[in-house]
């Protein structure tokens, strides 16, 4: 297994120090696995897509605009 060194904010370190019973390396490993699995799924979903990057960005903009409108963040 490969080792990895992480930089974490001081406030997070203080919380971690209060909970020495937690295996923080395992928490980090599980979080990375979950994120990696989501990326793999996304790769599979888009691998057969015919959308161009420009089209996908435009759809994303329209969705964000509609969500903002529905939540009355914009008029």
N, C-alpha and C positions, 0 to 999 in steps of 0.2 A: 504494500500500500504506500502511496505517495504522501508525504507530509506537506502541509500548507501553513503559512503564517498569515494571520489576519490582523489588520489594524482596526481597533474598535474605539468608539468614543469613551471618554472617561466616565460619563454618567452610566453607560451600559456596563462598564467594568465594575462600578460600585454595586450595581444590582446583582451582577454575577457573583461578586464576592460574598454577598449576603446569602447566596444559595449554593454553597459548596457541594451540597448533595446531588446537584444536577451534573450530569456528564455533558458539559457544554460542547465538547467536540462531537458527540453523538447528535446533539440538537442541530448543530451546524451541518453535519453530514446529511441528516434527514431532510433539512430544508433545501440543501443543494440538490439532493435526489429529486425531491418534489418539483423543483423548478426545472431541472433537466428533463423530467418526464413531460412537463407541460410544453417545453420547447420541442421535444421530439414529436409530440402529438401535433403541434402547430406546423412543424415541417412536413408531416405526412398530409395534413389537410391542405396545405398550399402547394404541394409538389405538383399537383395536376391542374392548378388554377391557370386560367387563360388571362386573368386580369394583369394589366401592367401595373407597375409601381405607382405611376401617375394616377391611374384609375382608382386604385386602392386608397391612395391618400385623399382623393376627392370624396370618395364614399365616407371615409373617416371624418372628414371635415363636416359633411352634411349631417352625419349622426351626432357629432358633438354639438353642432348648432341646434339641432332639434331637441336634444337632451337639455341644453341650456335654456331653450325657449320653454319647454315643459316645466322646468323648475323655476321659471321666471327670473333667470339670471340675466337674460337679455330680452329686449322688447321686440 
